Amino acid sequence: MDSDQDRHFSTDALPEVLPEPLLHKQFQLSDADLAEVELCRGSVNRLGFAVQLCTLRWYGFFLNDLTRVPNEVLLHLTVQLGFLPFDLHGYPADDKTRHAHLDRLRQYLGFRRCDAEQRQLLHTFLQQEAASLPRTELLRKAAFTWLHAHRVVRPGRTTLRDLIASARETAYDCTFQTLTNPLTDAQKAGLDALVKDGEERPGVPAWPRSPLEQLRTAPKKESADTMLMLLERLNTLLQMGFGHYGPLADIHIGMRRHLGLWGYRYDAWSLRRFPSGKRHAILLCFVQMATAETADAVVETLDKLMNEIHASARKRRQQLLRASEEARRRSLEVMEVMGTMALDDAIPDSELRPQLLKYYPREELTRLVEGSRHLREADDGSVYRHTAPSWGTTRRYSPALFSVMPFSWADGAPIGQAISFMRAFNASGKRKFGDDVPVEWLPPKWQPCVISRRRGQVTLSRAHYELALLSVLVEKLKGGDVTVQHSRRWADYEQYLIAKDDWQAQREQHYQALDLPLDVDAYLKNLDERLHAVTQVVNQGLPTNAAVTLNAARGEWKLAPLRKKHQHTEKTVKKLLESRMPSRELLDMVLDLDERLDLLGVFLHDGTKSHWPRRIQRRNVLAALIAVGCNVGVTHMAAASDLSVREITSAIDWYLTEEALRAVSVELVNFASGLPMAAVFGRGDTCSADGMRFYVPVNILAADYSHLLGGRGITMYVHTTDTSLRLYQQPIPTRLREATYVLDGLLDHGTELEPDQVFTDSHGFSEVVMAAAALLSKELAPRLKNINEKTLYKVDRSRSYQHLDPILKGTVKTHVIREVWDDVVRVMASMKAGTATASLLLHRLGSYARQNRVHQAFAEIGRAEATMHVLRTAGSEEYRHLQSRELNKGESAHALSRFLCFGQEGAMRGRDLMEQTQTFSALAVLHNVVVAWNLMTLESVVAQIRAEGYDLTDEALALTTPLMRKHINPFGRYHFDMSRIRD
């Protein structure tokens, strides 16, 4: 189904705004259509029949209310039918006419009723889809696609909702049985032990925590104690024996993660109440997920600790160098005095030493000699020698690290021999190395510190040996030469990809799904033709392009800064709109949208039982949403309202789940994108991606130091649509480059929009990511810093361009792409199939030493794509303005989010990554509520302004934004008007 059909999928009405090309495409009647329409009696019946015909062919459903058909649709159809436009209040005349028309339409277009047989087939399909990722919005979208593809008329909302719910429950039951049927009684007992209360011990609170709660406690900031805690936790998880539990591999990774998150969310008391099959399945997935998270945390902690050790070593060396300056000066003075005395013939040789000691007392001379020795040590150029003082800290956890962590390496790898040696050495209890210490793995930079030769004997520094091994281990983990079993981020790269046997069996289907040719030469030919077409256009327009200055002799070029357009008009229109927007409490905005979309009802899923009435539950959810999204916290929300801390906390724990928050955000995006005013700002086919940094004052491992924040923080990476709605958001470490996360939002947003172009800044660009986006039929459009310094490439060097040849210096290495084309497509198919996230695949691909050729092939493709992008940027001022405009929308969206997230001075105080994810998701919901409410309200505001005589065009409106916030009040006390809250 094409992108036009994907839009507005969840509604049972036509879009309120239809672009002209789409109108002509979907509502153009053929001769056969006109002949079928002519069989109807009367103009009203013919027009209504024509509307239903086009709607069924396009969307696959019948309209229940034809009075809401957009006027442009009626006008377009009546022109073709040969009469003046009119409304459809009189259609159909009776039920008999309606049923007769629907039967004719189904027969004419080849559609079938959604009868019991079709519902069963749809149920089976949805069950298979739910087995991979049981998210309602994705299942609904999949159902629409299946129905249209199989020419089955879409059933009503209630029927479809029940089918999806039933398919999900069936998928859950099958998953539970698959996971738990092979369990032994001992394994079941081990899982049940996780949810038992802890034993009473001296000094422990009256209600000790269960093992489950201890296992999911977030690790604190990197330290030796944190490392020991993580290694103890990992050892506990591995000893449970589920690391190689076979049935887990039969469950899709999406379902495993879904159930694993339940294990993190539900407390032990709640899990004990679940049926045994459900409880054991959840705990199995939790154990697997916790094992992976813990192994990842160990590597992350080790990486941060080794960075600190090397930073301290550099600092010690600098301090020693500064302290040695005085010794250097004094040493020169002593050398001058000693040389003068030695050359003075008036001093006999026998008196030389007494004279020297008389001039320099023994104590002072001893200090000078020691200072000279330190000066020599500081000047040896080796920072690694100064790591030794940190050995006292690393040896606290290094024995446990080597014994507990399930490292893997290639047979005969020198680093593996060193790890095996240290395991055996630590187990033996010895203190000194013997003659069997493997040193082949030692890098040259570490050898002078580890190995010393004195008087023909070779000795090893144990401190430097272990520190070198830990440092090299981190490098090998990042490079892929060493992997970690059961890990998510540091596993063997093959585990992220579609299995080779499955790939060979389904290879052609994957190529077809990606719309890529099996023949690599066909792909390279298409790549060359696309690059040639763009280059030729820019080459022809270069003589008249005033923005580009080309120095052909030096092979250099410059791009003039972009001049702002319509800045005065933008400010004037924005000020006019803001003056007319009605003031509104944030609480009332949520209720206004809830009246239209039943947003709060999405949180109250049927599986949750509560002794509170439904209306009270909805009120509590509303309070919890604002408390979390605005970051005010439970205590302050309770103080600012009439609710208790228990009511708000319960709603946060039970209702504000990741799935529910995402579903509500998706519902808002789908609704707001179909509003008439949304079409003024964009069509939903582009988005921008950028990161927001938040200060994290709490002591958690997930936070990294950020120079921009001046402290530890975390980044919320967000995708913003061209209508300023939050499409997708996720927390990422501030130390990692944002580029690898660009594709996550495009592949996993779950909305009805299909953005095929994403704008980023320079941090969101890399050649590999640009190649991956192009292979997914997406366009990465970064605004590059120092764009004129980017190397530009040709695929075919025989092609000549009169003006651009001096700066087209590079050549795409097509032979590299040919060698590994099938591997490249396998990576992309794995990304699309969801065997691993795009960010994880690209991050590991970029550092995986044994996949270097595949990474290089991606880079070569990316160089061609980047050349096309740079040339488009240089050749089109309008394209540059589009880049700037979309990125500015993202920055303005950040400003609105920071305005809404005002609590706790905008700092993220969640104790773990899941709490922070919940805050970001709730914030995205509130952001989308404001944008959707503004888009609804702007329609009447604009109409009022135009009625007053202002010439307010859509072009002028498009220069403004629906992110206005001066009329919003998120502060103060919160009064929940129960009369506005549904039952």
N, C-alpha and C positions, 0 to 999 in steps of 0.2 A: 504494500500500500504506500502511496506516495506521501510526501510531507503534508500536502494540502489535506489529505484525509486524516492524518494524524492529529491535526489541530482540532480543538473543540470536541474531542472524543467523548468526554464524560457528559456532555449535555444532551438533551433530547430536542434541541431546537437548532435552527441555523445560526451561524455567527451574525452578530448585529451589524458588523461592518465587513464588506467583501470588496477586496481590491478589484479593479477593473479586469486585469488579466484572469483572475480566478473566476470572476463572474462569467466571462465569455467561455471559459474552459468547462465549467460545471453546469451552466444553465443554457447551453446552446443546443437547440433541438434539431435533430437530423430529419431528413425527409420521412424516414420510418417512424420517428417519434411523432411528427406532425400528423401522419396518417392515423396513428393510434389515438392521438388526442381528439381528432375529428370524429371519432366514434361516440364521443360524449355529447349529450344534449345540453345546449345552453352555454353561454359564455362563462358563467361562474363555474360550472362543472369542468369545462375545458381548462380553465386557468388552474383550478385546484388540482386536477389530474396531472397537469404539466408540472406543478410544484412538487407533488409527491413523486412523480417519475424521476425528476432530477435529484431529489433528495435521496431516494432509495438507491439510485445508481451511484451516487457520491458517497454517502455515509452508510447505507445499508439499513436504515430504519425509516419508519413512517412518522410524519409529524402528527402529534395529537391536537395541537392548537395552531391552525393556519392563520390566525389573526396576528401572530407575532412575526410573520414572514417579512423581512426587510423590504422597504419600498423599492430599492433598486432592483431586487429580484423580480418583483411584480412588473415593474416597468420594462425590464429586459424581456420577460416572457410575453407580455401583451403586445409588444412591438412585433414579435415573431408570429403571434397568433392573429394579428391584424385587427385589434380593437384597442380602445382607450383603457388605461389602467383603472382598476377599482379594487376595493378590499375584498376579503374572502369571508365576511361574516355569514354569508348565506350558504357556505359550503361545509359539508354536504347537506343536501336537503333533508335526508333521513338516513337511518342506519343501513337500510337496504342498499341505497346508492353507494354509501361508503364501502360496505363489504364487497359489492360488485366491482368497484374501482380497484380496491386493494387486490382482489383475486386476479383481475386483468393485469395489474402492474407486476405482480409476482410472476405470472406466466410469461408476460412479455419480456421481462429482464432476466428470466431464468432463476429467480429466487425461490426458496422454499420456506414454509412456515417453520418456526422453531418448536417443533412438536416433541413428543417424548423421546423419540429416537435421536433427534438432533441435540436435545438437551443432554442425553446420556453421552453422546460423542463429545460435546463441549465439556461436560463434567470430567471425562477421562483426560482430555487435553489439559484442562486447568489443573487437574491433580498432578500431571507430569510437570507442569510449569511450577506449581506450588512446592514440589519436592526440591526445587533448586533455590527458590527465594520466595517465601510466602508473604509478599507485600501486596496489600490490597490494590494499590493504584497500578502496580505492574500487572497484576492478574487481570484487572479490568481492561487495561490497554491490550493485553494479549488476547482477551476474549473478543474484543471488538475486531482485532486483526483476523482472528480465526473465523469469526462469523462472516466478515466481508469476503475473505478468501474462499469460503465454502458456499457462498451465495445463500446464506441463511439470514432471514430478517431478524434484526436485533430484538430480543425480547424486552419487556418492560424492566424498569429499574429494580423492582422488588424481586422479580424472577432472577435477574442477573445477580443481584446481591446474594440471594439464597444459594445460587449455584456456586458462586465464589466461596462463600462461607463453608458450604458442604465440601467442596473440593479441598479447601485448606484443611479442614478437620480430617478428611480421609488421608491426605498427604501426611499430616501429623501422625495419625494412627499407624500408617505403614512405616514411617520413620521410626516410631517408638518400638514397633515390633522387630524391625530389622536390627536395631541397636541392642535390644534387651533380650531377645530370645536365646542367643548363645551364651548369655551370662551364667556363670556358675553361682552357687549359693555363697561361696566365699567372696566372689567379686561383688555380688549384691550387698553383702554385709560391709565390705570395704567402702562402697559408695554411700550406704546409709550412715556409716560412721562419720561422714563429713558433716551431716546436719544434726548431729547430736550435740547437746550442750557440753561445754568443757567441764573438766573435773575441778572440784573445789581445791584450791591450793592457798597456802598462806600468802598474804599480800595481794591476792587476786580479788577483784570486785565480787560482790555477792552474786552477780549473774555473769559468769565467765563466758567468753565468746566461743562459738562453735568453731571447729576446724575450717569449715567453709569460709566463715568471716575472716579468719586469720589469713587464709590463702589469698583472699582478694583485697587485702589491705594494700593501698598504694605505697610503693617504695619511696623513701625519703631521698633527699639530695645525695648525690654520689659521695660515698665515704667507705672506709673499710667495714664499718658496722653494717651499712646498707648492703655491701657485697656479701658479707657473711649471712645476712638475713635472706637474701635472694638465693644463695647457694643452698642454704638449709631448706628453703621452700621447694626449690627445684628437685632436691634429693627426695623430699617427701612425695612429690608428685610422681617422680620416676619410679619410686619403689611401689607405687600402687599398681604398676604393671600394665597400664593401658596405653603405653606409648606405641605399641605395635598391635593394638586391638583391631583385627581385620575388618569387622563391620563398619567401623568409622570411615574407612576408605570408600565404602559403597554409597555413602551419603554425600550429596553435593556440598561443596565448601560453603555455599551461601546458607544452606539450611543448618550446617554445623555451627556457623558463626551466629546465626539467629538463635538457636537453642543455647549456645554458650553464653550469649548476652543475658538470657533468662537466668542462668546460673549466677551471673554477677548482680542481677537486679533483685531477685526474690531473696528474702531472708530465709534462714534455716527453718523457722516455724512455718512459713508458708509452704516451703518445699515438702516438709513432712506431711502436709495435708493432701498433697497431690497423689493420684493413683501411682502405684509402684512403677508401672511401665513408663509413665511420663516423667516421674522423678528421676529414675535411673538414666533415662535418655538425656535429660537435661544435665545431670551431673557428669555423665560421660563426656558430653560436648564441652562442659565447663572445664573438666580436668585437662582435656586436650588443648583448649584455648588458653587456660592458665599456664600450662607447661610451655606453650609457645611464647606467651607474653613474658613469662619469667626468664626463659632463655634469652629472649631479645633484650630484656632489662639488664641481664648480666653482662652481655656484650656492650650495651650502651654505657653501663656503669664503668666497665673496664676501659672503654675508649676515653671517657671523660677523666677517669683517674690518671691514665697514662698521659693525657694532654696536660693535666695539672702538674704531673711529675716533670715533664719536659719543660713546662713553663717555669717551674721552680728552679730547675737546673740552669736555665738561661739566666734567671734572676741572680742565682748564686754566682755564676761566672761574672756577670756584670758588676756585682758588689765586690767581688774579689779583685776585678780589674781596677775599680775605683779605689779600693783600699790599698792597692799596690802602687798607686801613683807616688805616694810619699816614699815608699821603699825604693822606687825607681830613682827618685831624685837623690835620696840619701846614698844609694849605691853608687851613683855617679860621683858624688862628693868623696866617698871613701876611696873609690878607684883613683880619683885625682890625687888625694892625699897620699895613698899607698904608692902610687907611681912616682910621685915627687920624692918621697922618702927613699924609695928604692934606687932612684937615679942620683940621689945626693951622695957624692963621694965622701963628704965629711962624716957620714954615719957609717961606722964599720959594720960588716956583715953580722958580727956577733951581737951588735947592739940594735939591729934592725927590729927584731921581734919585741924586745922590751920597750923600745921607743914607740912602736905601733900600739902596744897595749897601754902604754902611758897616755898616748893621744886619744885612743878609743878604749874605754874600760871593757872588760870581758863581757859584762852583761849587755852592754849596748851593741858590741860587735856580734854577739849571739843573735840579738833581735834583728840586726841587719841581714845576717846570713839566712835566718828563717824567712824574712821578708823577700829576699831574692829567690828562695826556693818556691814560695807561693807565687811570686811573679812568673817564674818559669812554668809552673803548673797552669796558671791562668792563661798563659799565652800559647799553650799547646794547640789551641784551636778546637778542642773537643768539648762540646757541651755535654756529651754523654757521660764523661768522667764525673760530672757533678751530680749525677742521678743517685749515687750511692747512698746519701743520707735518707732517701725515701725507701730504701730496702726494708727498713724496720716496719714500715706500714704494709708494704706489699706482701711480705712473708706471713702476715696474719691471715691472708685469704688465698694466697697462691696455691698452697697444697690442696685446699678444698676445691679451688677452681679447676686444677688439673685432674682431680679424681672424680668430680661430680659432673662437669660439663661433658656432654656426649659429642666431642669433637670427631670429625671425620676428615680424611685426607687421602690423596692418591697413594697407591702402593709405592713404597720406597721413597716417599717425599722426605727430605732432610728435616723439615719442620716437624713432621710426625714422629721421627726418631727422637727428636729433642723432647717432645711432649711425653712420649712413652718413657724416656729415661727419667724425667722429673717425677712421673707418677711412681715409678719403681724406687727412685731415690728417696722420695718423701715417705713412702710406705716402709722403707728399711730403717728409718730413724737415724740414719747417718748424718754427720755434721759436715764432713769434708769430702770433696770430690776425689775420685780415684783417677785411674788412667783411661777409663772407658767412656769419658764424656764426649758426646757427639758435638762437633763444632763446624761441620760442613755448612750448616744453615746460617752461620753468623755473617751478617753483611759487613763489608769492609769498614764502614763507619764505626762499628762496634768493636772490631777486633783489637785495636790498641788498648781499649779499656778492659776487655775481658781477658786477653792473653798477654802475659808478660814473660819475658825471657831474661833470666839473671844467672850468670855464671854457667851457662849451658843447660840450665834447668827451665822447663816451661811450667808455669803455674797459672791457674785460672782463678779469677775473682768470682766467687759464688754470687755476690751481690749484683755485680754487673751482668753476670750470665743470666740470672733470673729476670732482671729488669730488661735486658735485651730480648729475652724470649717473650716476655709479655708485650713488648713494643712490636716485635715482628709478628706476633700472633694477631694483634689487632690489624696490622697491614694485610696479612694473609686472609683474614676473615673478610675484609672489605674487598679484596681482590678475588675471592672465590676459591683460592687454593686450599683453604680450610673451611669446612662447613660445620653446622651444628644440627644434629638430628632433632626432630620435633620442633624446630624453630620456625617462625614465620618469615622473618627477614633474612636469616642467614643460612637457610637450607640450601641444598643442591639446586642449582638453577633449573634442572630438568623437572623438578617437582612443581614448578610454576607453570609449566607448559602442558598442552594436551599430550597425553601419553603417545609414544611413537606408534604403537600398534593401532590405537584409535585414529591417529593422524593419517596413517596409510589407508585405513578403511574409509575415512570420511574426507579425504583430502580435497576432492573436487567440489564437494558441498561447501567446504570452508572458503575455497577460492571464489565460488559463486556468491556466497553471502557477503564477501568483502568486495565483490565486483572487480576482481583482479584476474588477469589472464594467467593461465598455466604456463604459457610460453614467456619466458623472461624477456626475449627479444621484442615481443609485442609491447610489453610494458615499457622497455627502454625507448622504443620508437615513439610511443605516445608521450613519454617524458620529454624527449628531444623536441617533438613537434610543439608541445605546450610551451617549453622554454623559448623556442625559436619565435613563436607567435608573439609572446610578450616582449622579447628583446627587439623584434622588428618594429613593433609599434612605438616603443620608447625611442629607438634609434631614429625613426622617421620624424618624431616630434621634437627631437633634441635641439635642432637649430632655433626653434621658436620657444623653447622652454627657458624662461628667464630665471627660474629658480635654481637651475643646474649650471655650475661653472666647471668646464672640463679643461684640464691641462693635458693635452695628448702627448706632449713630449715627455712629461714626467709620469704619465700614467696615473694621474690623480684627478679627483673631482670633489666638488663641494656642493652641499644643498643648503640653500638659503633658509633662514628661520621662517616658520609659518606665521603669516599675519592673521590676526584674529578678525573674524567677520561678525557683523551684526551684534557687536557687544552692547551698544547703546540700546538697540531694540530689545535684546534679551532682558536687560535690567529693567527697562520700562514696563514690559509685559509682565515680568515676574512680580514687580511691585504692585501692579494693578490687580493681578490675580490674588496675591497674598492679602490685599486690603479687603477682598470680597469673600474670602474663605471663612465660613462660620467657625467660631471657637468650639472646641470639642475636647472632652476628657478622653484620655486613652482608653479607659474602661468602657466608655460608651461607644467608642469606635469598634471595639471587639464585639460588643453586643449588637451593634448595627449589622456587622458582617455575619454574626451568628444567626440573626433573623433571616438572612438570605440563604445561608449555606449550611446551617446547623454545625458550625465548627466544633463547639464544645461537645456535641454528641459523638464526634469521632473519637474523642478521648475515652468515652465511657463504653468501652468494648464489652461485649456480652459475657466474657469470661471472668469479669471482676464482680464480686459480690460485695455489698455494703449494707450496713444497717441504716445508713442515712437515706432519706428520700432522694429521688432522682433530681429534683430541683436544687436541693442542698449540694448534691454532688457536683452539679454544673457550676454552682457558685464557687465551690471550693476549687474546682479546676481553673476557673477564671482567675481567682486570687493567686493560685500557684503559678499560672502562666506568667502573670505580671511580676510576681516575686522573683521568679527565675530569670525571665527575659530582661527585666529592668535591673537585675542584679542587686535588688534591695535586700534579699535574704528573707528567711522565714520570720525571724524575730521582729524585724522592722515592719514587715507586711502585717503581722498580727497587731502590732502597736498602732498601725495606721488604718486599721479596719476593725470590724466587730468580730473577726474570726479568731479562733484559738490557734496556737502553734500546732497542736495535734491535727486539726483539720487541714491546715495547709501542708504540713509534712506528709500526711497520709496521701493527699492528692498528688504531691510531687513524686512520691515513691511508687504509687500504683498506676497513675494515669499519664504522667508526662514521660512516656516511654519514647525511645528513639523512633520506633515505627509510627507511633501516633503523631509525634511532632512533625515528622517528615510528611505523613499523609495530609495533615492540615496545611502545611506549607505548599504542598503540591496542589491541593484544592484551591488555595488562594491564587496561586500562579495561573492555574487553568481558568479560573473565573475572571480575574482581572485582565488577562490577556485578551479575552473576548469582549471587553467593554468597548463601546464606540470611541471613547477618548483615548484608549490605549493605542489605537491605530495611528493617532497623531504622532506619538513618540516613537513608535517602532512596530515591526511586524513579528517580533519574536524569533527572527532567524539569525540574529547576531547577539553576542554577549561579550562581556569583558571579565577578566579574571585578575584578581589582585589580592594581596594579603593585608590584614589588619593586625597590628601587634598589640598585645595586651600584657600589662605588667602582672607578674605572678609573685606576690610576696610570700607565699607559703612554701614550706620546705618539701618539695616533691621533685622526683627525678625527671618528670616530663618537662619541666621548665629548663630553658637554656639561657645563658647570658646573651644579652643583646646590647650592642653598643648604642643603638638608637634609643633604647629605653633606659640605658644606664643601669641595668639590673637584669634579673632573670625574667623571662617572659615566654609567651607562646603566641603563635601566629594563627589567626583564623583566615584560612584561604577561601575566598568566596567567588562565585560566578554570579554576575549581575546581568539581567537581560537588558535589551535596549529600551524596555519600558520601566527600568529601574527596580524591578522585582528581584528578590534573592532567589536564584535558581538552585544553588547548591552551596553548601559550606562544610568545612571540615577543619579540625585543629591539626596543625603540623608543627614540627620543631622549628624554632627560629634559625637553627644552624644549618638546615638543609635548604638547598636551592628550590625555589618555587616552581621551576619549569617542569619538573617531573610530575607535578600534581595538576597540571592544566587539563589533561584528558579525563581525569576522574569525574569532574563535574559534567562533562559532555556525554559520558557513557552511563552515568548512574543517577541523573537528576530525577527521572521518573515522571516528569510532567508531559503534557501533550505538545509542548514546543519542541522543535527540532532545530536548534541553532547549529548552523554549519560554518560559522565564522566566529572566532574568538579573538578578542584584542587583549594584549598584555603589554606590560612594560618590558624593559630589557631583562629583568629577573625571571620573566616567564618564557624566555627564549632559549632554545638550544637547537642545534641542527638535527639531533636525534628526535626530539619531540616534534619538530616541524615535519620530519619525515613520517613519523607515526600518525600525526594528524592527517596528513595528505593520504596515507594508505587507508584511513578510515573515512575518506571523502569529506574531511573537515579542513578548514583553512585556519592556520595560526597566523595572526597578523600583529606582530609585535611592533611597538614604537621603539626603535633601536637607538641607543645612545651611540654617538660617533659612527653613524651609519655609513659614512664615506670610507671608513677604515675596513669595512667588510670586504673580503675577497669575493669577486664575482666569477661565475663559472660558465663554461660551455659544456655541452654533452658531445657535440661533434665539432672538432677543431676546424673542419673544412668550411664551416659556415663563416661568412664574413659580414661584418657590420661596419659601415663607413665611419661612424662617429664613436661607437662604443668599443671597438676592438682594443684600443689602448688600455681600457680598464677591465676587460674580460680576461683576466690573467690565469684563472684556474681551469682545470679540466676534470670533469667528473670521471672517476675511475669505474667505468662500466664493468670491467672484468671482475671487480670485487663483488658487485651486485649479482652478476651471473653465477659466481661460485656458490653463493649461499642464498639464492632467491627463495628456495623452498623453506629454509630456516627462518628467513625474514617473515614470510607469510604465516608460518606456524606461530611465531611470536604474536603477530597481529590477531590471528584467529583465537589464540589463548586469551588475549586481552578482551576481545569481543565476547567470548564465551564466559568470561568471568572466573576462570580458574585462578586468577590472581588480579589484583587491581592494577590499573595502568601505571600508577606511580611506583608500585613495588617492582613491576617488571622492568620499567625503564631505569629505575635506580640501580637494580642489580645488574642490568645489562651494561650500564655505564662503567661498572667497576669489576665485572667478572672477567678475569684474565683469560679463561679458556673459551670465552665467547667473543674474543676480540674481533674476529673476522665479521661476525654478524653485526656487532656494534659499528664497525667501520662501514659496512654496507648501508646501515641506517644513516650514518653521517654523510655518505656520498649522495644518497637520495635527498637528504636534508639540504645539502649544499645547492642542489638544483632548485629545490623549492624556495630556499632563502634568497637565491638570486632573483627568482621571479618576484618575490615579495619586495626586495630592495628596488628593483626596476619599476614596479608598479608605484611604489612610494615616491620615487624620484620623478616619475613621469606624470603623475596625476596629483594636482593640488587638492582636488575633491577627495581623493583617497586619504590624503594626509589629514584633511579636516575631519573625515569620518573617524580615523584613528583617535584623534584628539578628543572628539566629541564623545565617543564611547568610553574612553578611559576616564574622562571627566565625570561621566555618569557614575562610574564605579567609585571615584573619589567622593562625589556628593552622597552616594549611598552609604559610604563609610561614615560620613558626617552625621547622617540621620541615625545610623546604628549607634554611634557613640552618644548621641543625644538621648536615645532611648535607654541605653545601658549606663545610666547615671549612678547607680548604687555603688557603694564602696569605692568611690572615686574612680570607677571604671576598671578596677583591678580584679583579676580572676582569682578568687580564693577557694575554688573547689579543691578538694583534697586528692582528686585523681582525675585522669583524663576523661573518664566517663561523665563526671560531674561537669567538667568544662564543655564537653560535647553537648550535654543537655542544655547548658546556658546558651551556647551558640545557636542551637536549634530553636529554642524558645525565642531568642532575640530575632532570628530570621522570621519566625511566625509574626511577631509584633511588627517588624519592618514591613512585611508584606500586607499586614492589616492596614497600616497607615497608607501605603501606596495604593492599595485597592480602594480604600475609603476616599482618598483624594481623587482618584480617577472617576469614581461615581459622582462625587460632589462637583468636580470641575465641569461636568456636562451642563448642569443647571447654572453654574456661575458664568460660564462662557456664554450661554444663551442669554442670560440677564445683561451681560456687558454688551453683547451685540444688539440687544433690544434697545439699549440706551444710545445707540448710534455710533459706537466705536467700531472701527474697521479692524477687527481682530481676525486675521486669517489663520488657517491651520499651519501655514508656514511659519508665522510668528509664534504660534503656540509651541511648535516643535522645538523652538530655541530654548524653551523653559523646561521645567522638570516637574514631575508629580511627587517630588521628594520634599515639598514645602512642609515646614514644621512650626512656624510661628504661631499657628492657631491651635497647636496641640499642647495639652497640659498633662504630663505623666506624673506630676509631683503631688504632694499633699496627702490628705486623707482619702480613703477609698470607700465610697458608699455603694453598696450592692443593692440595686433596686430589684427586689424579688419579683415585682410585677412584670419586669422585662425578661425574666429568665424562664425559659420553657420548662414544662414538665417533661 
